[in-house]
């Protein structure tokens, strides 16, 4: 039972509160250290995420396909279009489109229907599907030709498009070429007509291959879209005129990729330099719960902005990663024809006050890609056991992997349920200390209450004895 100043007249509760506030100072200090460690852990993880994204892009720069990009152009895009795929080689090709590929088509005779344009009786027929098996199509009494067309169009195993209008229906194969065909059973021809009969009303047009002459060689293609030598061709029109396809290196794509690489690198360098030079406000430690209760949301936001500032100032790990990135990009790559550097293709390091940013001379870069694409590719992608011959993209990827591993050992990953990193263990240590300190504070507060309560009881007893003595003296005098 707590007695609060009943006999002494003191504000015991406030006195103990003040005592506990003084006793809580070491606890608050440990709490602030824990929060600082959590903020630093999160800052390191954010850096690791940015490095991972950049590393994913750098991986593309280690691939030869990134630099072996070709573009195909057609001299007559009204006759055919062309696109270069990964396997296209530089060169020219002359094409002549003698015949376009066509689908097989069946146009029915006028189907017998009732006055409402519907079937008077139910029935069925079969059409050969893509797998070579006959597919059964059923229709009910009162069904329309449009319903049959819809059923055929929804049947993916047939590979046929149907269209109905009035009392006729047409069937067209989705595939083109001489192998495309429409074949039905006896009920099919009885219902829609047999084109093979003399004076038949139903009409059947066979599918045909595309006939294309490529550099003097006549080829048959089952589709109007086909590939040859890594070039995707789309035939649009028959023509006796020759169409020239030219395949050349896509200089714009390679230059744009390198520019994107430099931009991402500079962005990362700017962010890391800003973090390592950010001002520290030592008068703004993390807020405790009690301090937060006395501030508005805006005041808390402004305070924490300063409290979080400079978490990675002069951070040796971050500075080390930046240094290793610069070393990876700054060295020459040895090759058969000598060494190549970024400076030789038009990419140079900026002035000292730019803290390692890269600058591009786009005109020089474009000229180098056009004149010596193999040297540019070798500079970025070369794979070798000899460090001096390893491409800069591979060097940079290795430096990034090493940096991310150090960051993970220091700050862990959010995806790992039990964080065994250095900061993870440190934060758990702070939590254990805080738990023990809170226990001690509770015991100390209870002891203070016991002391003040005992004092109040003693005072109460003294006051009672005083009152008794006073009564005795008054009775003696009386």
C-alpha positions as CSV (number, residue, x, y, z in Angstrom):
1,X,0.0,0.0,0.0
2,X,1.4,3.4,-1.0
3,X,0.8,6.4,1.3
4,X,1.4,9.7,-0.6
5,X,2.3,12.5,1.9
6,X,-0.7,11.9,4.2
7,X,1.3,12.7,7.3
8,X,4.3,14.6,6.0
9,X,2.4,16.9,3.6
10,X,5.0,16.3,0.9
11,X,4.1,15.5,-2.7
12,X,5.6,12.1,-2.5
13,X,4.5,11.0,-6.0
14,X,6.2,14.0,-7.6
15,X,9.3,13.5,-5.5
16,X,9.6,9.8,-6.6
17,X,8.9,10.8,-10.2
18,X,11.8,13.3,-10.1
19,X,14.1,10.7,-8.5
20,X,13.1,8.2,-11.2
21,X,13.7,10.7,-14.0
22,X,17.3,11.1,-12.8
23,X,17.7,7.4,-12.4
24,X,16.4,6.9,-16.0
25,X,19.1,9.0,-17.6
26,X,21.5,6.0,-18.1
27,X,18.5,3.9,-19.5
28,X,17.6,6.7,-22.0
29,X,21.3,6.8,-23.0
30,X,21.3,3.1,-23.8
31,X,17.9,3.4,-25.6
32,X,19.3,6.2,-27.8
33,X,22.4,4.1,-28.6
34,X,20.1,1.2,-29.6
35,X,18.0,3.5,-31.9
36,X,21.2,4.9,-33.4
37,X,22.4,1.3,-34.1
38,X,19.0,0.5,-35.7
39,X,19.2,3.6,-37.9
40,X,22.7,2.8,-39.0
41,X,21.7,-0.8,-39.8
42,X,18.9,0.4,-41.9
43,X,21.2,2.9,-43.7
44,X,23.6,0.2,-44.5
45,X,20.8,-2.0,-45.8
46,X,19.6,0.8,-48.0
47,X,23.1,1.1,-49.4
48,X,23.2,-2.6,-50.0
49,X,20.0,-2.5,-51.9
50,X,21.3,0.3,-54.2
51,X,24.5,-1.7,-54.8
52,X,22.5,-4.8,-55.7
53,X,20.4,-2.9,-58.3
54,X,23.6,-1.4,-59.8
55,X,25.3,-4.8,-59.8
56,X,22.4,-6.3,-61.7
57,X,22.9,-3.7,-64.4
58,X,26.7,-4.2,-64.3
59,X,26.1,-7.9,-65.0
60,X,24.5,-7.0,-68.3
61,X,27.7,-5.1,-69.1
62,X,29.7,-8.3,-68.8
63,X,27.7,-10.0,-71.5
64,X,29.0,-9.9,-75.1
65,X,25.4,-9.7,-76.4
66,X,25.1,-6.3,-74.9
67,X,27.8,-5.0,-77.3
68,X,26.9,-7.3,-80.3
69,X,23.7,-5.6,-81.1
70,X,22.7,-5.3,-84.8
71,X,19.9,-3.6,-86.6
72,X,18.3,-4.7,-89.8
73,X,16.8,-2.2,-92.3
74,X,14.6,-2.9,-95.3
75,X,14.9,-0.7,-98.5
76,X,11.1,-1.3,-99.1
77,X,9.1,-1.5,-95.9
78,X,5.9,-1.6,-98.0
79,X,7.0,-5.0,-99.3
80,X,8.7,-6.5,-96.3
81,X,10.1,-5.5,-92.9
82,X,13.2,-6.9,-91.1
83,X,14.5,-7.0,-87.6
84,X,17.8,-8.3,-86.4
85,X,17.8,-10.9,-83.6
86,X,20.7,-11.9,-81.4
87,X,22.3,-14.1,-84.0
88,X,22.3,-11.7,-86.9
89,X,25.6,-11.0,-88.6
90,X,26.5,-7.8,-90.4
91,X,25.9,-8.0,-94.2
92,X,23.5,-7.3,-97.0
93,X,20.8,-9.5,-98.5
94,X,18.6,-9.1,-101.6
95,X,15.1,-10.6,-101.4
96,X,12.4,-10.9,-104.0
97,X,8.8,-11.9,-102.9
98,X,7.4,-14.0,-105.7
99,X,4.4,-15.3,-103.7
100,X,2.9,-14.7,-100.3
101,X,1.9,-17.6,-98.0
102,X,-1.9,-18.1,-97.8
103,X,-4.3,-20.0,-95.6
104,X,-6.6,-22.8,-96.8
105,X,-10.2,-21.6,-97.1
106,X,-13.5,-23.3,-97.4
107,X,-16.7,-21.3,-98.4
108,X,-19.9,-23.3,-98.0
109,X,-22.9,-23.5,-100.3
110,X,-26.1,-22.0,-99.0
111,X,-27.1,-24.0,-96.0
112,X,-30.6,-25.3,-95.6
113,X,-32.2,-23.3,-92.8
114,X,-35.8,-22.5,-91.7
115,X,-37.5,-19.2,-92.2
116,X,-35.9,-17.8,-89.1
117,X,-32.4,-18.7,-90.4
118,X,-32.0,-21.6,-87.9
119,X,-31.5,-25.3,-88.1
120,X,-34.8,-27.2,-88.1
121,X,-33.1,-30.3,-86.6
122,X,-30.1,-31.0,-84.4
123,X,-27.0,-32.5,-85.9
124,X,-23.3,-32.8,-85.9
125,X,-20.2,-32.9,-88.2
126,X,-16.5,-33.4,-87.8
127,X,-13.4,-31.4,-88.8
128,X,-9.8,-32.6,-88.6
129,X,-7.9,-30.8,-85.9
130,X,-4.3,-29.7,-85.5
131,X,-3.3,-33.1,-84.0
132,X,-4.7,-34.9,-87.0
133,X,-7.7,-36.3,-85.1
134,X,-11.3,-35.5,-86.1
135,X,-13.1,-33.0,-83.8
136,X,-16.8,-33.4,-83.4
137,X,-19.0,-30.2,-83.6
138,X,-22.6,-30.6,-82.5
139,X,-25.5,-28.1,-82.9
140,X,-29.0,-28.1,-81.5
141,X,-32.3,-27.7,-83.1
142,X,-32.8,-23.9,-83.5
143,X,-29.1,-23.2,-83.6
144,X,-27.7,-20.6,-86.0
145,X,-24.7,-20.7,-88.3
146,X,-23.3,-17.9,-86.1
147,X,-23.4,-20.2,-83.1
148,X,-21.5,-22.9,-85.1
149,X,-18.9,-20.3,-86.1
150,X,-18.5,-19.2,-82.4
151,X,-18.0,-22.8,-81.3
152,X,-15.3,-23.4,-83.9
153,X,-13.5,-20.1,-83.1
154,X,-13.4,-21.0,-79.4
155,X,-12.0,-24.5,-80.1
156,X,-8.2,-23.9,-80.0
157,X,-7.4,-27.5,-81.1
158,X,-8.9,-26.9,-84.5
159,X,-6.7,-24.0,-85.6
160,X,-9.6,-22.6,-87.8
161,X,-11.4,-19.3,-87.9
162,X,-15.0,-19.4,-89.0
163,X,-17.3,-16.6,-90.2
164,X,-21.0,-16.8,-90.8
165,X,-23.3,-14.5,-92.7
166,X,-26.8,-15.2,-93.8
167,X,-27.1,-18.8,-94.9
168,X,-23.4,-19.3,-95.7
169,X,-20.3,-19.9,-93.6
170,X,-16.6,-19.8,-94.4
171,X,-13.7,-21.6,-92.7
172,X,-10.1,-20.3,-92.8
173,X,-7.0,-22.0,-91.4
174,X,-5.0,-19.9,-88.9
175,X,-1.8,-21.4,-90.3
176,X,-0.6,-20.6,-93.8
177,X,1.4,-22.7,-96.2
178,X,0.8,-25.7,-98.5
179,X,0.3,-28.0,-95.5
180,X,-2.6,-26.0,-94.2
181,X,-5.9,-27.7,-95.0
182,X,-9.5,-28.0,-94.1
183,X,-10.9,-31.5,-94.0
184,X,-14.4,-32.7,-92.9
185,X,-16.3,-35.9,-92.6
186,X,-19.3,-37.0,-94.7
187,X,-21.8,-35.0,-92.6
188,X,-19.6,-31.9,-93.0
189,X,-19.7,-32.0,-96.8
190,X,-23.4,-33.0,-96.8
191,X,-24.2,-29.9,-94.8
192,X,-21.9,-27.3,-96.3
193,X,-21.3,-28.8,-99.8
194,X,-18.5,-30.7,-101.5
195,X,-16.1,-28.6,-103.6
196,X,-14.9,-31.7,-105.5
197,X,-18.3,-32.4,-107.1
198,X,-19.0,-31.2,-110.6
199,X,-20.7,-27.8,-110.7
200,X,-20.2,-27.5,-106.9
201,X,-21.3,-24.3,-105.3
202,X,-19.0,-24.7,-102.3
203,X,-15.5,-23.4,-102.9
204,X,-12.1,-24.6,-101.5
205,X,-8.9,-22.7,-101.8
206,X,-5.7,-24.6,-100.9
207,X,-3.0,-23.0,-98.7
208,X,0.2,-22.0,-100.3
209,X,3.8,-21.4,-99.3
210,X,5.5,-18.1,-99.6
211,X,8.1,-18.1,-102.3
212,X,11.1,-15.8,-101.6
213,X,14.3,-15.5,-103.5
214,X,17.2,-14.7,-101.1
215,X,20.4,-13.7,-102.7
216,X,19.5,-15.7,-105.8
217,X,18.3,-18.8,-104.0
218,X,14.6,-19.7,-104.2
219,X,13.1,-20.7,-100.8
220,X,9.7,-21.8,-99.7
221,X,8.4,-20.5,-96.4
222,X,5.2,-21.8,-94.7
223,X,4.5,-18.4,-93.2
224,X,4.9,-14.8,-94.2
225,X,6.9,-14.3,-91.1
226,X,10.1,-16.3,-90.9
227,X,13.8,-16.1,-89.7
228,X,17.0,-16.6,-91.6
229,X,20.6,-15.9,-90.5
230,X,19.3,-14.2,-87.3
231,X,16.9,-11.8,-89.2
232,X,13.2,-11.8,-88.6
233,X,11.4,-11.1,-91.9
234,X,7.7,-10.1,-92.3
235,X,6.4,-10.3,-95.9
236,X,3.7,-7.8,-96.8
237,X,3.3,-7.8,-100.6
238,X,4.3,-9.7,-103.7
239,X,6.7,-7.8,-105.9
240,X,9.1,-8.4,-108.7
241,X,11.3,-5.6,-107.3
242,X,14.3,-6.7,-105.2
243,X,14.4,-5.6,-101.6
244,X,17.7,-5.1,-99.9
245,X,18.1,-5.9,-96.2
246,X,21.2,-4.4,-94.6
247,X,22.4,-5.7,-91.2
248,X,24.8,-3.4,-89.3
249,X,25.9,-2.8,-85.8
250,X,23.3,-0.9,-83.7
251,X,25.7,1.8,-82.6
252,X,22.9,3.9,-80.9
253,X,21.9,0.9,-78.7
254,X,25.5,0.3,-77.5
255,X,26.2,4.0,-76.9
256,X,22.9,4.4,-75.0
257,X,23.7,1.3,-72.8
258,X,27.2,2.7,-71.9
259,X,25.7,6.1,-71.2
260,X,23.1,4.5,-68.9
261,X,25.9,2.6,-67.1
262,X,27.8,5.8,-66.5
263,X,24.7,7.7,-65.3
264,X,23.9,4.9,-62.8
265,X,27.5,4.9,-61.6
266,X,27.5,8.6,-61.2
267,X,24.2,8.5,-59.3
268,X,25.6,6.0,-56.9
269,X,28.8,8.0,-56.4
270,X,26.8,11.1,-55.7
271,X,24.6,9.4,-53.1
272,X,27.6,7.8,-51.3
273,X,29.6,10.9,-51.3
274,X,26.7,12.8,-49.9
275,X,26.2,10.2,-47.2
276,X,29.9,10.2,-46.1
277,X,29.9,14.1,-46.0
278,X,26.6,14.7,-44.3
279,X,26.6,17.0,-41.3
280,X,26.3,15.5,-37.8
281,X,24.1,17.2,-35.3
282,X,25.3,15.9,-31.9
283,X,22.7,18.0,-30.0
284,X,19.9,16.0,-31.6
285,X,20.0,12.5,-30.2
286,X,17.1,10.1,-30.9
287,X,13.9,11.0,-29.0
288,X,12.7,8.8,-26.1
289,X,9.0,8.0,-25.7
290,X,8.6,10.6,-23.0
291,X,10.2,13.3,-25.2
292,X,8.0,12.4,-28.1
293,X,4.9,12.8,-25.9
294,X,5.8,16.5,-25.4
295,X,6.3,17.3,-29.1
296,X,4.0,17.7,-32.1
297,X,4.3,15.4,-35.2
298,X,6.0,18.2,-37.1
299,X,8.5,18.8,-34.3
300,X,9.3,15.1,-34.1
301,X,9.8,15.0,-37.9
302,X,12.2,18.0,-37.9
303,X,14.1,16.6,-34.9
304,X,14.6,13.2,-36.4
305,X,15.7,14.6,-39.6
306,X,18.6,16.2,-37.8
307,X,19.1,13.2,-35.5
308,X,19.5,10.9,-38.6
309,X,21.8,13.2,-40.4
310,X,25.4,12.0,-40.7
311,X,24.9,8.4,-39.8
312,X,27.5,7.3,-42.4
313,X,29.7,10.4,-42.2
314,X,33.4,9.4,-42.8
315,X,32.3,5.8,-42.9
316,X,35.3,3.7,-43.7
317,X,33.3,0.8,-45.3
318,X,31.4,3.1,-47.7
319,X,34.6,5.0,-48.6
320,X,36.3,1.7,-49.2
321,X,33.6,0.5,-51.6
322,X,33.8,3.8,-53.5
323,X,37.6,3.4,-53.7
324,X,37.4,-0.1,-55.0
325,X,34.8,0.9,-57.6
326,X,37.1,3.7,-58.8
327,X,40.1,1.3,-59.0
328,X,38.0,-1.3,-61.0
329,X,37.1,1.3,-63.6
330,X,40.3,3.2,-63.7
331,X,42.7,0.5,-64.7
332,X,43.7,-0.6,-68.2
333,X,42.5,-3.9,-69.7
334,X,45.3,-5.7,-71.5
335,X,44.6,-7.3,-74.9
336,X,46.1,-8.7,-78.0
337,X,46.5,-5.3,-79.5
338,X,47.7,-3.6,-76.3
339,X,45.8,-2.0,-73.5
340,X,42.5,-0.2,-73.5
341,X,41.1,2.2,-70.9
342,X,37.8,4.1,-70.5
343,X,39.6,7.3,-71.4
344,X,40.5,5.9,-74.8
345,X,36.8,5.4,-75.6
346,X,35.8,8.9,-74.4
347,X,35.0,8.3,-70.7
348,X,37.1,10.2,-68.2
349,X,37.1,10.9,-64.5
350,X,36.0,14.4,-63.5
351,X,37.8,17.0,-61.5
352,X,38.8,16.5,-57.9
353,X,35.7,18.3,-56.7
354,X,33.4,15.9,-58.5
355,X,34.7,13.1,-56.2
356,X,35.1,10.4,-58.8
357,X,32.2,11.1,-61.2
358,X,32.6,10.0,-64.8
359,X,32.2,12.3,-67.8
360,X,31.4,11.2,-71.4
361,X,32.7,12.6,-74.7
362,X,29.7,11.1,-76.6
363,X,31.2,12.0,-80.0
364,X,34.5,10.1,-79.2
365,X,32.5,7.2,-77.7
366,X,30.3,6.8,-80.8
367,X,33.3,7.0,-83.1
368,X,35.1,4.3,-81.1
369,X,32.0,2.0,-81.1
370,X,31.7,2.4,-84.9
371,X,35.3,2.0,-85.8
372,X,36.5,-0.6,-83.2
373,X,33.5,-2.3,-81.6
374,X,35.6,-5.3,-80.6
375,X,37.9,-3.1,-78.5
376,X,34.9,-1.6,-76.6
377,X,33.5,-5.1,-76.0
378,X,36.8,-6.4,-74.8
379,X,37.2,-3.4,-72.4
380,X,34.0,-4.3,-70.6
381,X,33.4,-8.0,-71.0
382,X,36.8,-9.8,-71.3
383,X,37.0,-12.9,-69.0
384,X,40.5,-14.0,-67.9
385,X,42.3,-15.5,-64.9
386,X,44.8,-12.7,-65.3
387,X,43.5,-9.6,-63.4
388,X,45.2,-7.3,-65.9
389,X,43.2,-8.8,-68.8
390,X,39.8,-8.9,-67.0
391,X,37.2,-6.5,-68.3
392,X,36.2,-3.5,-66.2
393,X,32.6,-4.6,-65.9
394,X,33.8,-7.9,-64.4
395,X,36.2,-6.1,-62.1
396,X,33.4,-3.8,-61.0
397,X,31.0,-6.6,-60.4
398,X,33.6,-8.4,-58.2
399,X,34.2,-5.1,-56.2
400,X,30.4,-4.7,-55.7
401,X,30.0,-8.3,-54.6
402,X,32.8,-7.9,-52.0
403,X,31.3,-4.6,-50.8
404,X,27.8,-6.1,-50.5
405,X,29.2,-9.1,-48.5
406,X,30.9,-6.7,-46.0
407,X,27.6,-4.7,-45.7
408,X,25.7,-7.9,-45.1
409,X,28.1,-9.1,-42.4
410,X,27.8,-5.7,-40.7
411,X,24.0,-5.0,-41.0
412,X,22.4,-8.2,-42.2
413,X,19.4,-8.4,-44.5
414,X,15.7,-7.6,-43.9
415,X,14.8,-10.9,-45.5
416,X,16.8,-12.9,-42.9
417,X,14.5,-13.8,-39.9
418,X,17.4,-14.0,-37.4
419,X,20.0,-11.3,-37.9
420,X,23.4,-12.5,-36.8
421,X,25.3,-9.5,-38.2
422,X,27.5,-7.3,-36.1
423,X,24.8,-4.6,-35.7
424,X,22.1,-7.2,-35.2
425,X,24.0,-8.7,-32.3
426,X,24.8,-5.2,-30.9
427,X,21.1,-4.2,-31.1
428,X,20.1,-7.4,-29.2
429,X,22.8,-6.6,-26.6
430,X,21.2,-3.2,-26.1
431,X,17.8,-4.7,-25.8
432,X,19.0,-7.2,-23.1
433,X,20.7,-4.3,-21.2
434,X,17.5,-2.2,-21.4
435,X,15.4,-5.1,-20.1
436,X,17.7,-5.6,-17.1
437,X,17.9,-1.8,-16.5
438,X,14.1,-1.5,-16.6
439,X,13.8,-4.3,-14.1
440,X,16.3,-2.5,-11.8
441,X,14.3,0.7,-12.1
442,X,11.1,-1.0,-11.1
443,X,12.7,-2.5,-8.1
444,X,14.3,0.9,-7.2
445,X,11.0,2.7,-7.5
446,X,9.3,0.1,-5.3
447,X,12.1,0.6,-2.7
448,X,11.6,4.4,-2.8
449,X,7.9,4.0,-2.2
450,X,8.5,1.6,0.7
451,X,10.9,4.1,2.3
452,X,8.5,7.0,2.0
453,X,5.6,4.8,3.1
454,X,7.6,3.8,6.2
455,X,8.4,7.4,6.9
456,X,4.7,8.3,6.7
457,X,3.8,5.5,9.1
458,X,6.5,6.6,11.5
459,X,5.3,10.2,11.3
460,X,1.8,9.0,11.8
461,X,2.9,7.1,15.0
462,X,4.8,10.2,16.2
463,X,1.8,12.4,15.6
464,X,-0.4,9.9,17.5
465,X,2.0,9.8,20.4
466,X,2.2,13.6,20.5
467,X,-1.6,13.8,20.5
468,X,-1.7,11.3,23.4
469,X,0.9,13.2,25.4
470,X,-0.9,16.5,24.8
471,X,-4.1,15.0,26.0
472,X,-2.4,13.6,29.1
473,X,-0.8,17.0,29.9
474,X,-4.1,18.8,29.5
475,X,-5.8,16.3,31.8
476,X,-3.1,16.8,34.4
477,X,-3.5,20.6,34.2
478,X,-7.2,20.3,34.3
